[in-house]
Amino acid sequence: MSEQPGDRPRYTGVLGQAEAVRTGLISAVELTEQTLARIDRLQPRLNAFTTVLADEALAQARAHDETRAAGRPLGPLHGVPIAIKDEVDVAGARTTYGGAAVTTPAATDSEIVRRLRAAGAIIVGKTAMPEFGTWPFTESAAHGYTRNPWDVTRSTGGSSGGSAAAVAAGIVAAATGGDGGGSIRIPAACCGLFGLKPQRGRVSTVPNGDLWRALGTLGVLTRSVADSALLYDVISGSCAGDRWHAPAPTTSFTALEPVRPLRIAVSSRPAVPLARLTPECAAALRSMADTLTQLGHEVEEFELAHPEATPAFFPQFLGGIRAEAERVDRPDLLEQRSKTLSAAARLLAPEPLQRWAERHGERIAARVNRVFERYDLVLTPTLPHLPPPVGRLDGTGAVHAILRSMPMTAYTALWNVCGNPAAAIPAGWSDSGLPLSVQLIGRPDDELGILRVAAQLEKARPWAQHWPEEIDAVAGIR
């Protein structure tokens, strides 16, 4: 699994890796071996993976090389290694949900994994998350801390923190995530990535009917906008077993041609009273707003309405945790916080209340989405502050962990209640070298509008080739 210093297809992203394999610049086996070597070197430093599927991945890669050699058609992701967040089933591997309470491997792939494989992706492993994705910090009793490639004393955020660390460190070009309150966008912001939470119902959650009731959706984290666009073309589309169904897009998500000037609202007010926007994050928001103005868009400040969304969010949050806790085969091995929240769901979030919370979320969405009668997009911070130090959950029970988590979701969770697409977009780096991020929110079903403007921003302010040099030094390739 040796790496040659001159062979760096990992730096070319999903599109570049697929092209390199398709044209024979590198074989699927060689690329997979390089990926597994990088996991070996960086896992002790970052703790991004819960499971590494080395033998299975190499077997897939050999079969992919045989397919190419035989001249058979290749999928758009042919030979590209991808990691899967550990809340999604991969046949033959445990779906741990970030804990120790699942001991039985999944019998079949989930729908999102099936679609990735059908497009030619090679599944190399499963990534760390807090138990059941409950917290915006990727820390668990079973797997420990996942560390940020930009500063290993800092958090990756959560809950898709293992996926974010793996992509930010260049282990893989893309990884799946899930977002029930910001869990794609928060880790993307902490790790300097592009992370789009798609419209509710855009990506199938089968074999499960939903992800945290109406709050959650599956998706991906990448470095570039174009990589995410390609992946959403591959994974989009609901199934009969899904509770939520978004209308089929009228064009490919990769249609990223320049857009007409848009009306964009800029709102800095958080939805959570405990959150305070720091000067560096406020400056990043202003800077990105200025860039949008320079790109020809009509940008103006607008204080977004923040209806009280807790009655809609909290019952679904509790209900989602309880539903996932009921899938484990060793409930005695759950973390105490998970046991507490699952028990609380029985008392505080019975099924009728969860259904009412979904309907209440629809009423909140109708009110909030009035902003799109005036504007095409809304720009906010993604986080109110820089990535915090690791250990945010140390010594906390369920209540204190919730209080520590609330500021991290101050700008993200509302859009889970409403269901709108929203993306974390890199916005430069702090004086200390940590990533900054802004969030771009679209009207319902308008992922393409977000992707097109994000692509404009990426061209104006490139970020995808800014790498954490310390991690590359640890990996032994610089």
Protein Blocks (a to p, Z undefined) as FASTA:
>chain_A
ZZcfklcfklnojmlmmmmmmnopacfklmmmmmmmmmmmmmmmnopafbdcfklmmmmm
mmmmmmmmnopacdfkgoiacdddfkbccehiacekopakbcbdcfbdcfklmmmmmnop
acfbdcdddehhlaccdcdfklopaddfkbmkbcebjaklmmmmmmmnomambdcdddfk
opmmmmmmmnopacddddehkaccbfbfbeehjlbccddddfblklmmmmmmmmgccdfk
lmbdcdddfbdfklmcccddddddddfbdfbfkbccdfklmmmmmmmmmmmmmnopacdd
dddddddfklmmmmmmmmmmmmmmmmpcblmlpcfklmmmmmmmmmmmcfklmmmmmmmm
mmmmmmmmmmmmmbmbdcddfbfbdcddehklgoiafklmmmmmmmmmmmmmmmmmnopa
cddddebjafkopacdddddddehilmmmmmmmmmmmmmmgcklpccfklmmmnopZZ
